[in-house]
Amino acid sequence: MAIGAAIFGSALILLVLWEGFETIVLPRRVTRRFRLTRFFYRGSWRPWVKMVRAFVPPRRRESWLSYFGPISLLLLLSVWAGGLICGFALIHLSLGSALLSTDGDTGFLTDLYLSGTTFFTLGLGDALPRTPLARLLVVVESGMGFAFLALVIGYLPALNQSFARREVSISLLDARAGSPPTASEMLRRHGHDRGKEALQLLLHEWERWSAEFLEGHLSYPVLAYFRSQHDNQSWLAALTAILDTCALVMVGLEGTCKRQAELTFAMARHAVVDLSLVFRTEPKGPNPDRLPPEKLAELRLLLAGSGQKLHDGDAVDRKLQELRLMYEPYVNALARYFQVGLPPWIAADDWVDNWQGSFWERPVKGRKTAGKSGIEHF
């Protein structure tokens, strides 16, 4: 039994340390199939979603889903700390509970108590090691606990900074592409005299954003569970709107920046494909179709009304369909997993940008309000 406790305790410590290294320190995607962290998130996210859908009213569900990211992070850190404490307690048990206790108690609970006070460097002194090997174990655990707390202190600001950088660009899309962002609004709002240059600059910025997003979320996958400030915004909706816009430009939107659209499309698709691999979401096309033929005809008319012409013909439609098949199955699978909505290709008739309203003012609905204050007082 002592040998088994030592082996199991050592294995538990090594597993937690390796998981922490891969999650916090290692700056790349981990391809190993079995991971404690992945098992934790997949085993907790789906029950959380089912609980929210079963007991929370629809208007409050987005808020409850947004709680999962921060809560799960705290729980994961607690699981790691508990694993290390239990591992060292098992090794103490394998050594015959070589402890001195002020109340004379011995056994696994006392070993667990000593391990916990040592890991969190409390130094209470009511349970002490009495053999050289037990003392060495206490020193190792106290150093490990100190290092664990230091990593956590450095890990949380890195997450917050990465989240803030992600959300800034998403918020900037509000006035440029609507809420939620759509390809139709993004192109329509860049139909002015210098719209081509502005759109090219926007796509260039989103090419860089996609690269930073990919690197940040491969290093810290937990960020994908952190949701945006507004219910009608998300990193996936923004990325999908950018891909939609690039696809339209690439198939033949006159007077636009085709080369920059190709570069942004490549980087954005790379991001969604790699995230799909990280979370093991099997690609599956959206049902119903996001852009049926009648919607595509409406989109052409809408763009023509803003002075832009989208080429037509069977060849153009086939190319657009091919481009959509390169990313829509991946974003749809991610949307189903993270419980977020994909943006439409054409903004709804009653859309209102987030900046157009507030708690104290009632927004005026309708596309005709674009470019104006869009609000009226009660």
C-alpha positions in Angstrom: 0.0 0.0 0.0 2.8 2.4 0.8 4.5 1.8 -2.6 1.1 2.3 -4.4 0.5 5.6 -2.5 4.0 6.8 -3.4 3.6 5.9 -7.1 0.1 7.4 -7.3 1.1 10.6 -5.4 4.2 11.1 -7.6 2.2 10.5 -10.8 -0.5 13.0 -9.7 2.1 15.7 -8.9 3.9 15.1 -12.3 0.5 15.2 -14.2 -0.5 18.5 -12.6 2.9 20.1 -13.1 3.0 19.0 -16.8 -0.6 20.3 -17.3 0.3 23.6 -15.7 3.4 23.9 -17.9 1.5 23.2 -21.1 -1.3 25.6 -20.1 0.6 28.6 -18.7 4.2 28.4 -19.9 4.3 26.5 -23.2 3.4 29.1 -26.0 2.0 26.7 -28.6 -0.9 24.3 -29.4 -0.7 21.0 -27.5 -1.6 18.1 -29.8 -1.7 15.4 -27.1 -5.1 13.7 -27.1 -5.5 13.2 -23.4 -5.2 16.4 -21.3 -6.5 17.0 -17.9 -7.3 20.7 -18.8 -9.1 19.7 -22.0 -11.1 17.1 -20.1 -11.9 19.6 -17.4 -13.3 22.2 -19.8 -15.2 19.8 -22.0 -16.6 18.1 -19.0 -17.7 21.3 -17.4 -18.7 23.5 -20.3 -21.4 21.2 -21.7 -23.2 20.7 -18.3 -23.0 24.4 -17.7 -24.7 25.1 -21.1 -27.4 22.5 -20.4 -28.0 24.0 -16.9 -28.3 27.5 -18.3 -30.6 26.4 -21.1 -32.8 24.5 -18.6 -33.1 27.0 -15.7 -32.2 30.5 -17.0 -34.6 32.7 -18.9 -33.6 33.4 -22.5 -32.9 37.1 -21.9 -30.4 36.2 -19.1 -28.6 33.2 -20.8 -25.9 35.2 -22.4 -24.9 36.7 -19.0 -24.8 33.3 -17.4 -22.8 31.8 -20.2 -20.3 34.7 -19.8 -19.7 33.7 -16.1 -18.2 30.3 -17.2 -14.9 31.6 -18.4 -13.7 33.4 -15.2 -15.3 30.8 -12.9 -13.8 27.8 -14.8 -10.4 29.4 -14.6 -10.6 29.7 -10.9 -11.9 26.2 -10.6 -9.1 24.9 -12.8 -6.4 26.6 -10.6 -8.1 25.1 -7.6 -8.1 21.6 -9.2 -4.4 22.0 -9.8 -3.7 23.1 -6.3 -5.8 20.3 -4.8 -4.0 17.7 -7.0 -0.6 18.9 -5.8 -1.7 18.9 -2.2 -3.2 15.4 -2.4 -0.1 14.1 -4.3 2.3 15.3 -1.5 -0.1 14.0 1.2 0.0 10.5 -0.5 3.8 10.5 -0.5 3.8 11.5 3.2 1.4 8.6 3.8 3.8 6.2 2.0 6.6 7.3 4.4 4.5 6.2 7.3 3.1 9.6 8.3 6.4 10.7 9.8 4.9 13.7 11.5 4.7 15.3 14.9 1.3 16.7 15.7 0.3 18.8 18.8 -2.9 16.8 19.3 -1.2 13.4 18.6 -3.3 12.6 15.5 -1.7 10.7 12.7 -2.9 9.3 9.4 -3.9 10.6 6.0 -6.0 13.5 7.2 -3.0 14.8 9.1 -0.8 14.3 6.1 -3.3 16.2 4.0 -3.4 19.0 6.6 0.4 19.3 6.6 0.5 19.2 2.8 -2.1 22.0 2.6 -0.4 24.3 5.1 3.0 23.7 3.5 1.7 24.3 -0.1 0.2 27.7 0.9 3.3 28.5 3.1 1.2 29.1 6.2 3.8 27.7 8.6 1.4 27.1 11.5 3.7 24.7 13.2 1.1 22.4 14.7 2.1 19.5 12.4 5.8 19.0 11.8 7.9 16.4 9.8 10.1 14.3 12.1 12.4 12.5 9.6 14.9 13.9 7.1 13.0 12.6 4.1 9.7 14.1 5.4 11.5 17.5 6.0 12.9 17.4 2.4 9.4 16.8 1.1 8.1 19.7 3.0 10.8 22.0 1.6 10.1 20.9 -2.0 6.4 21.4 -1.6 6.7 24.8 0.0 8.9 25.9 -2.9 6.5 24.4 -5.4 3.6 26.2 -3.8 5.4 29.5 -3.9 6.2 29.0 -7.6 2.6 28.0 -8.3 1.2 31.2 -6.7 3.8 33.3 -8.6 2.8 31.7 -11.9 -0.9 32.4 -11.2 -0.2 36.0 -10.4 1.6 36.4 -13.7 -0.9 34.4 -15.6 -4.0 36.4 -14.9 -2.7 39.8 -16.1 -1.5 38.1 -19.3 -5.0 36.8 -19.9 -6.6 40.1 -19.2 -4.3 41.9 -21.6 -4.9 39.4 -24.4 -8.7 39.7 -23.8 -8.6 43.5 -23.9 -6.6 43.6 -27.1 -9.1 41.2 -28.7 -12.1 43.2 -27.6 -10.8 46.6 -28.8 -10.9 45.6 -32.4 -14.3 43.9 -32.0 -15.7 47.1 -30.5 -14.3 49.2 -33.3 -16.4 47.2 -35.8 -19.6 48.6 -34.2 -19.6 51.8 -36.3 -17.9 50.2 -39.3 -20.0 47.0 -39.7 -23.0 47.2 -37.4 -24.1 45.2 -34.4 -23.7 42.4 -35.0 -21.2 43.0 -37.8 -22.3 42.0 -41.2 -20.5 41.9 -44.6 -23.3 44.0 -46.2 -22.9 46.8 -43.7 -19.1 46.7 -43.8 -19.1 47.2 -47.5 -22.0 49.6 -47.6 -20.5 51.9 -45.0 -17.3 52.0 -47.1 -19.0 53.1 -50.2 -17.9 56.7 -49.9 -15.2 58.5 -51.9 -12.3 57.2 -49.9 -14.0 54.0 -48.9 -11.6 51.8 -50.8 -8.6 53.0 -48.9 -10.4 52.8 -45.6 -11.6 49.2 -46.3 -8.1 48.2 -47.3 -6.7 49.6 -44.1 -9.5 47.8 -42.1 -8.8 44.5 -43.7 -5.0 44.9 -43.1 -5.7 45.6 -39.4 -7.8 42.5 -39.2 -5.2 40.4 -40.9 -2.9 41.3 -38.0 -5.7 40.9 -35.5 -6.3 37.4 -36.8 -2.7 36.5 -36.3 -2.6 37.9 -32.8 -5.9 36.2 -32.0 -4.5 32.9 -33.2 -1.3 33.1 -31.2 -3.1 34.3 -28.1 -5.8 31.7 -28.1 -3.5 28.8 -29.0 -1.4 29.7 -26.0 -4.4 30.4 -23.7 -7.4 28.5 -25.1 -9.5 29.5 -22.0 -9.8 33.0 -23.6 -12.2 31.5 -26.2 -14.7 31.1 -23.3 -14.5 34.7 -22.3 -17.4 36.5 -24.0 -17.7 40.1 -25.3 -19.2 43.0 -23.4 -22.4 43.1 -25.6 -24.7 40.2 -26.2 -24.7 40.9 -30.0 -20.9 40.8 -30.2 -18.4 38.0 -30.1 -15.0 37.1 -31.4 -16.5 34.5 -33.7 -19.1 36.8 -35.1 -16.5 39.4 -35.9 -14.2 36.9 -37.5 -17.1 35.5 -39.6 -18.1 38.9 -40.8 -14.5 39.6 -41.9 -14.4 36.3 -43.8 -17.7 37.1 -45.4 -16.5 40.5 -46.5 -13.2 39.1 -47.9 -15.1 36.5 -49.8 -17.3 39.1 -51.5 -14.3 41.2 -52.4 -12.4 38.2 -53.8 -15.1 37.1 -56.1 -15.4 40.4 -57.8 -16.5 43.6 -56.0 -15.5 46.4 -58.4 -13.0 49.0 -57.1 -11.9 47.2 -54.0 -8.7 45.8 -52.5 -8.7 42.2 -53.7 -5.1 41.4 -52.8 -5.5 42.6 -49.2 -8.8 40.6 -48.9 -7.0 37.5 -50.0 -4.3 38.0 -47.3 -6.9 38.7 -44.6 -9.0 35.7 -45.7 -6.0 33.4 -45.5 -5.1 34.5 -42.0 -8.7 34.6 -40.6 -9.4 31.1 -42.0 -6.2 29.8 -40.5 -7.4 31.1 -37.1 -10.8 29.4 -37.2 -9.4 26.1 -38.5 -6.8 25.9 -35.8 -9.3 26.8 -33.1 -11.6 24.1 -34.4 -8.7 21.6 -33.9 -8.0 22.9 -30.4 -11.6 22.4 -29.3 -12.2 19.4 -31.5 -15.3 20.8 -33.1 -16.1 18.7 -36.2 -16.8 21.0 -39.3 -20.5 21.0 -40.2 -22.2 23.4 -42.6 -24.8 25.8 -41.3 -28.5 24.7 -41.7 -30.3 26.7 -43.0 -28.0 28.2 -45.6 -26.7 31.6 -44.5 -26.8 33.0 -48.1 -29.4 31.4 -50.3 -29.8 32.6 -53.9 -32.5 35.1 -53.1 -30.4 36.6 -50.3 -27.4 36.9 -52.6 -29.7 38.8 -55.1 -30.8 41.1 -52.3 -27.2 41.7 -51.3 -26.3 42.7 -54.9 -29.1 45.2 -54.9 -28.1 46.6 -51.5 -24.5 47.1 -52.6 -25.6 48.6 -55.9 -27.6 51.1 -53.9 -24.4 52.3 -52.1 -22.5 52.7 -55.4 -20.8 49.3 -55.5 -21.2 46.5 -58.0 -20.8 42.8 -57.2 -20.2 40.8 -60.3 -22.8 38.2 -61.2 -23.0 35.0 -63.2 -22.7 31.3 -62.5 -18.9 31.4 -62.3 -19.0 34.2 -59.6 -21.6 32.3 -57.6 -19.6 29.1 -57.8 -16.4 30.8 -56.6 -18.3 32.4 -53.7 -19.7 29.1 -52.7 -16.2 27.5 -52.8 -14.8 30.2 -50.6 -17.7 29.8 -48.1 -17.1 26.1 -47.9 -13.5 26.9 -46.8 -14.6 28.5 -43.5 -18.4 28.3 -42.9 -18.4 24.6 -41.7 -15.7 25.6 -39.1 -17.3 28.7 -37.8 -20.6 27.0 -37.6 -19.2 24.1 -35.5 -17.5 26.7 -33.2 -20.7 28.6 -32.9 -22.6 25.5 -31.9 -20.0 24.6 -29.3 -19.6 28.1 -27.8 -23.3 28.9 -28.1 -22.9 32.1 -30.0 -24.8 33.2 -33.1 -23.3 33.7 -36.5 -24.0 37.1 -38.1 -26.2 37.2 -41.2 -24.8 38.4 -44.5 -27.4 41.2 -44.6 -28.3 43.2 -41.6 -31.8 42.9 -40.3 -34.2 45.7 -41.0 -34.6 46.7 -37.4 -30.8 46.7 -36.6 -29.4 49.4 -34.3 -25.7 49.9 -33.6 -24.7 49.6 -30.0 -23.4 53.2 -30.0 -26.8 54.5 -31.1 -28.6 53.7 -27.8 -28.1 53.7 -24.1 -30.0 52.8 -20.9 -31.6 56.3 -20.9 -32.5 56.6 -24.5 -34.6 54.6 -27.0 -32.9 53.9 -30.3 -34.6 54.5 -33.6 -34.7 51.3 -35.5 -34.1 50.9 -39.2 -31.4 51.1 -41.7 -32.4 54.7 -42.6 -30.9 55.9 -39.2 -27.3 54.9 -40.2 -24.9 57.7 -40.0 -27.2 59.8 -37.8 -27.5 60.0 -34.0 -30.2 57.3 -34.2 -31.7 58.2 -30.9 -34.8 60.0 -29.6 -35.8 60.9 -26.1 -38.9 59.6 -24.4 
